[in-house]
């Protein structure tokens, strides 16, 4: 009687969790079939859904990061500061007022009042505006790049937390089954139906499952802290990620991504730096022409007690005998050459990084598809057959336990593949510069 009951209970205990929580197939339409990700959502049957207030969606995490991430706030402030630099670059030199007094008493005195105005020659003001304008473009591109980096970090951390939560559920399920199985085997060993060795191995397997469960709990805690760190807010630390790990957003084919790479923030930053360096060369060359100062005023002369007035005009022209600005021109020229070389070098690196991220995305999505379509069904069928064979006395309990462990390993591998796919998608977004939110534009400057 005990053998018959055990033969009925064990397949139920082993197979029910594996079949009861299988998520339906969810196709994702991308440029290739590799984007159609499918997978398991392994949740214990008795798990209570988290309260609505405790859940955190990806949009929630991105919104929090847009408002709280300190690096993003710093980049936004830098972009705002560049507007001030542009405004200041267009300012003209202030006039100067001078007063010269000759003689302080008696009948012989001279008082001269002048207004002096410096005139910038060589188009220095326009060139200075060009430099500041490219600096403004550089700051805006850097802001977009920082926003894309924060978005990628949040996406990666969010799906890392989501995967850790699901892995914890799988591990919890495995630990529960291992504990129940160890109890059943121990009872059967005490009844003399099986060898005590199998009971010992089952107890070891249950202990190993408990250790893995503790590790999974620690990984969830670390994943939550990681998400809180990249979002810049502790408000997400105690919330449960809510989303579908199986759905990975679509990406364009690799040739299209490479064609759009010149519009990515990383390319815009390097290009703006190169243009700014070239404008600095022109600015330093323009400084070789000295600025002149024109003066106009009035002189009041008192001679023998009789006052008189005379108009005064003048001009001051520096003589470029010692300082011809050659050193500054040479420095600006080589800095411009370096910026151009950096742009060419970085362009090749960007292409390589995008190609590698795209390859990782393709391989991860393909792995997830094959695990869902081929490996997971085969593992379930194997467990089903092994359980029926055990019921008929053809296989030992350890064979069934090993098959169950294989199924859980495949489910864990599938979760890792989905996590890698989301990570690769986030890396592509970091490189291509997907904005985190429309509100990330720098605030309007108010002088």
C-alpha positions in Angstrom: 0.0 0.0 0.0 2.8 2.5 0.9 4.6 1.7 -2.4 1.4 2.4 -4.3 0.7 5.7 -2.5 4.3 6.8 -2.9 4.2 5.9 -6.6 1.3 8.3 -7.0 2.5 11.1 -4.8 6.0 11.4 -6.2 5.1 12.1 -9.8 2.5 14.6 -8.6 5.1 16.3 -6.4 7.7 16.4 -9.2 5.6 17.2 -12.2 2.9 19.5 -10.9 5.1 22.6 -10.4 6.8 22.1 -13.7 3.6 22.1 -15.7 1.3 24.3 -13.6 3.4 27.5 -14.0 4.5 27.4 -17.6 3.9 30.8 -19.3 2.2 30.8 -22.7 4.2 31.4 -25.8 4.5 35.2 -26.4 5.9 36.0 -29.9 7.9 39.2 -30.2 8.0 40.6 -33.8 11.4 41.9 -34.7 13.5 42.3 -37.8 14.4 38.6 -37.4 12.8 35.6 -35.8 15.5 35.8 -33.1 13.5 38.4 -31.4 10.6 36.0 -30.7 11.5 35.2 -27.1 9.6 32.6 -25.1 10.1 31.1 -21.7 8.9 29.9 -18.3 7.3 31.9 -15.5 7.9 29.6 -12.6 5.8 30.8 -9.7 4.8 28.6 -6.8 1.1 27.9 -6.7 0.7 29.2 -3.2 2.7 32.4 -3.9 0.7 35.5 -2.9 0.9 38.4 -5.5 2.6 41.5 -4.1 0.6 44.5 -3.2 0.2 47.0 -5.9 2.1 49.6 -3.9 5.1 47.3 -3.7 5.4 46.6 -7.4 7.8 48.4 -9.7 7.5 48.5 -13.5 10.3 49.4 -15.9 8.6 52.7 -16.7 8.5 53.5 -12.9 12.1 52.8 -12.6 13.0 54.9 -15.6 10.9 57.8 -14.3 12.6 57.6 -10.9 16.0 57.6 -12.5 15.2 60.5 -14.7 14.4 62.6 -11.6 16.9 61.2 -9.1 20.0 59.9 -10.8 22.9 62.2 -9.7 25.0 61.7 -12.8 22.1 62.7 -14.9 21.4 65.7 -12.9 25.0 66.7 -13.2 24.9 66.3 -17.0 21.8 68.4 -17.1 23.4 71.2 -15.1 26.4 71.1 -17.3 24.2 71.5 -20.3 22.5 74.5 -18.7 25.9 76.0 -17.8 26.9 75.8 -21.5 24.1 78.2 -22.3 25.7 80.7 -19.9 29.0 80.2 -21.6 27.4 80.9 -25.0 25.7 84.0 -23.7 29.0 85.3 -22.2 30.9 84.6 -25.4 28.8 87.2 -27.2 29.5 89.9 -24.7 31.5 92.9 -26.0 34.2 94.6 -23.9 33.0 97.1 -21.4 33.9 100.8 -21.9 36.3 102.4 -19.4 36.2 105.8 -17.8 39.4 107.5 -16.8 40.1 110.8 -15.0 43.5 112.5 -15.0 44.1 115.5 -12.8 47.2 117.7 -13.1 47.7 120.2 -10.4 45.6 120.4 -7.3 45.7 124.1 -6.4 46.7 127.5 -7.6 45.8 129.0 -10.9 47.4 126.2 -13.1 45.3 123.0 -13.3 44.3 120.5 -15.9 41.5 117.9 -15.6 41.1 115.3 -18.4 38.0 112.9 -18.5 38.1 110.1 -21.1 35.9 107.2 -22.2 38.0 104.3 -23.6 36.5 101.6 -25.7 38.4 98.5 -26.8 37.6 97.3 -30.3 38.1 93.6 -31.1 39.6 93.1 -34.5 39.9 90.0 -36.7 36.4 88.7 -36.0 37.3 87.5 -32.5 33.8 87.8 -31.1 32.3 85.7 -33.9 34.9 83.1 -33.5 34.4 83.1 -29.7 30.7 82.5 -30.3 31.6 79.6 -32.6 33.7 78.0 -29.9 30.9 78.4 -27.3 28.3 77.1 -29.7 30.3 73.9 -30.3 30.7 73.7 -26.5 27.0 73.9 -26.2 26.5 71.2 -28.7 29.1 69.1 -26.9 27.3 69.5 -23.6 23.9 68.6 -25.2 25.4 65.5 -26.8 27.0 64.5 -23.5 23.6 64.9 -21.8 22.0 62.6 -24.4 24.8 60.1 -23.9 24.4 60.2 -20.1 20.7 59.8 -20.4 21.2 56.8 -22.7 23.8 55.3 -20.3 21.4 55.7 -17.3 18.5 54.2 -19.3 20.7 51.2 -20.2 21.8 50.8 -16.6 18.3 50.9 -15.3 17.0 48.4 -17.9 19.9 46.1 -17.2 19.4 46.4 -13.4 15.6 46.1 -13.7 15.6 42.9 -15.7 18.5 41.6 -13.5 16.2 42.0 -10.6 13.3 40.4 -12.5 15.4 37.4 -13.4 16.7 37.1 -9.8 13.1 37.1 -8.5 12.1 34.4 -11.0 15.2 32.4 -10.3 14.3 32.6 -6.6 10.9 31.1 -7.4 12.5 28.3 -9.4 15.0 27.6 -6.6 12.2 27.7 -4.0 10.2 25.3 -6.0 13.2 23.0 -6.4 14.0 23.2 -2.6 10.4 22.4 -1.7 10.3 19.3 -4.0 13.7 18.2 -2.7 12.6 18.5 0.9 9.3 16.6 0.2 11.2 13.9 -1.7 13.8 13.5 1.0 11.0 12.9 3.6 9.3 10.3 1.4 12.6 8.5 0.7 13.5 8.6 4.4 10.1 7.0 5.2 10.6 4.3 2.6 14.2 3.6 3.8 12.9 3.1 7.3 10.3 0.7 6.0 13.1 -1.2 4.3 11.8 -0.6 0.8 15.0 1.1 -0.5 18.6 1.4 0.5 19.5 3.9 3.2 22.1 5.2 0.7 19.4 6.7 -1.4 17.9 8.4 1.6 21.3 9.9 2.4 21.7 11.1 -1.2 18.2 12.6 -1.1 19.0 14.4 2.1 22.2 15.8 0.6 20.3 16.9 -2.5 17.8 18.7 -0.2 20.6 20.4 1.7 22.2 21.6 -1.5 18.8 23.0 -2.7 18.5 24.9 0.6 22.0 26.4 0.1 21.1 27.4 -3.5 17.9 28.9 -2.2 19.9 31.1 0.3 22.2 32.2 -2.5 19.2 33.1 -4.7 17.8 35.2 -1.9 21.1 37.1 -1.6 21.1 37.7 -5.3 17.7 39.2 -5.2 18.8 41.6 -2.4 21.9 42.5 -4.4 19.8 43.1 -7.5 17.5 45.4 -5.6 20.4 47.4 -4.3 21.9 47.6 -7.8 18.6 49.0 -9.2 18.5 51.5 -6.3 22.0 52.6 -7.1 21.6 53.2 -10.8 18.2 54.9 -10.3 19.6 57.2 -7.7 16.8 56.6 -5.2 16.3 54.2 -2.3 12.6 54.2 -3.0 13.0 51.2 -5.3 15.1 49.1 -2.8 12.1 47.4 -1.2 9.8 47.0 -4.2 9.2 44.0 -6.4 10.0 44.2 -10.1 6.9 43.6 -12.2 7.3 42.8 -15.9 7.6 40.1 -18.5 11.2 38.8 -18.8 10.2 36.8 -21.9 9.5 39.9 -24.1 12.6 41.6 -25.5 12.0 44.8 -27.5 12.7 44.7 -31.2 15.9 46.0 -32.7 16.7 47.1 -36.2 19.1 45.0 -38.3 22.8 45.5 -37.8 23.4 47.4 -41.1 20.8 49.9 -40.2 22.2 50.4 -36.7 25.7 51.0 -38.2 24.3 53.6 -40.6 22.6 55.5 -37.7 25.8 55.4 -35.6 26.9 58.8 -36.7 23.8 60.3 -35.0 24.5 58.5 -31.7 25.5 60.7 -28.8 29.0 59.2 -28.6 29.6 60.3 -32.2 28.1 63.7 -31.7 30.3 64.3 -28.7 33.5 63.5 -30.6 32.4 65.5 -33.6 31.5 68.5 -31.5 34.8 68.3 -29.8 36.6 68.2 -33.1 34.7 71.2 -34.4 35.3 73.1 -31.2 39.0 72.4 -31.4 39.1 73.7 -35.0 37.2 76.9 -33.9 39.8 77.4 -31.2 42.6 77.3 -33.8 40.8 80.1 -35.7 40.3 82.0 -32.5 43.9 81.9 -31.5 45.0 82.9 -35.0 42.7 85.9 -34.8 44.3 87.0 -31.6 47.5 87.8 -33.6 45.8 91.0 -34.7 45.9 93.2 -31.6 42.9 94.9 -30.2 42.8 98.7 -30.4 41.4 101.1 -27.9 39.9 104.4 -28.9 39.4 107.3 -26.4 37.3 110.4 -26.5 36.8 113.0 -23.8 37.2 116.5 -22.6 40.1 118.4 -21.1 39.5 121.3 -18.8 42.4 123.6 -18.5 42.8 126.4 -16.0 45.6 128.9 -16.8 46.2 132.1 -14.9 42.8 131.5 -13.2 41.0 131.4 -16.6 39.3 128.1 -17.4 39.1 126.6 -20.9 38.0 123.3 -22.5 39.4 121.2 -25.2 38.1 118.0 -26.9 40.4 115.0 -26.6 40.5 111.9 -28.8 43.1 109.1 -28.9 43.9 105.6 -30.0 46.0 102.9 -28.4 47.5 100.2 -30.6 49.6 97.4 -29.0 52.7 96.5 -30.8 53.0 92.7 -31.3 56.8 92.6 -30.8 57.2 90.0 -28.1 53.9 88.1 -27.9 52.6 87.0 -31.2 50.5 84.2 -29.8 52.5 81.5 -31.6 52.5 79.1 -28.7 48.8 79.2 -28.2 48.2 78.7 -32.0 50.6 75.7 -32.0 48.8 74.2 -29.0 45.4 74.7 -30.5 46.5 73.2 -33.8 47.8 70.0 -32.3 44.7 69.7 -30.0 42.6 69.9 -33.2 44.7 67.2 -34.8 44.2 65.0 -31.7 40.5 65.6 -31.7 40.3 64.6 -35.4 42.4 61.4 -34.7 40.2 60.6 -31.7 37.1 60.8 -33.8 38.5 58.4 -36.4 39.7 56.0 -33.7 36.4 56.1 -31.8 34.3 55.6 -34.9 36.0 52.2 -35.4 35.5 51.3 -31.8 31.8 52.2 -31.9 31.3 50.0 -34.8 33.0 47.1 -33.1 31.0 47.6 -29.9 27.7 47.8 -31.7 28.6 44.6 -33.7 29.5 42.8 -30.5 26.3 43.9 -28.7 24.2 42.9 -31.6 25.9 39.5 -31.8 25.2 39.0 -28.1 21.6 40.0 -28.6 21.1 37.5 -31.5 22.9 34.6 -29.7 20.9 35.2 -26.5 17.6 35.4 -28.2 18.3 32.3 -30.3 19.4 30.4 -27.2 16.2 31.4 -25.4 14.1 30.3 -28.3 15.8 26.9 -28.6 15.6 26.3 -24.8 11.9 27.1 -24.9 11.0 25.2 -28.1 13.3 22.2 -27.8 15.1 21.7 -24.5 12.4 22.5 -22.0 9.7 20.3 -23.6 12.2 17.5 -23.8 13.2 17.9 -20.2 9.6 17.8 -19.1 8.9 14.7 -21.2 11.9 13.0 -19.8 10.8 13.8 -16.3 7.3 12.5 -17.1 8.6 9.3 -18.5 11.1 8.8 -15.7 8.4 9.3 -13.1 6.1 6.7 -14.8 9.0 4.3 -14.9 9.7 4.8 -11.3 6.1 4.1 -10.5 6.5 0.8 -12.4 9.7 0.0 -10.6 12.0 0.5 -13.7 14.0 3.4 -12.3 15.4 4.4 -9.0 14.3 7.5 -7.1 17.8 9.1 -7.7 17.2 8.8 -11.4 14.0 10.7 -11.1 15.6 13.3 -8.8 18.4 13.8 -11.3 15.9 14.3 -14.1 14.1 16.8 -12.0 17.3 18.6 -11.2 18.1 18.8 -15.0 14.7 20.4 -15.6 15.4 23.1 -13.1 18.8 23.7 -14.5 17.4 24.1 -18.0 14.8 26.6 -16.6 17.6 28.5 -14.9 19.6 28.5 -18.1 16.6 29.9 -19.9 16.3 32.7 -17.4 20.0 33.5 -17.9 19.6 33.6 -21.7 16.7 36.0 -21.3 18.7 38.2 -18.9 21.6 38.2 -21.4 19.2 39.3 -24.2 18.0 42.2 -22.1 21.5 43.2 -21.2 22.6 43.2 -24.9 19.5 45.2 -25.8 20.5 47.7 -23.0 24.0 47.9 -24.4 22.7 48.6 -27.9 20.6 51.4 -26.4 23.6 52.8 -24.6 25.6 52.9 -27.8 22.9 54.2 -30.1 21.6 56.7 -27.6 18.0 55.9 -26.9 16.7 58.8 -24.7 15.5 57.9 -21.3 12.7 60.5 -21.2 11.6 63.5 -23.2 11.9 65.6 -20.1 15.7 65.1 -20.1 16.3 68.2 -22.2 18.1 70.9 -20.3 15.8 73.4 -18.6 15.3 76.8 -20.3 18.0 79.2 -19.3 16.7 82.3 -17.5 19.4 85.1 -17.3 
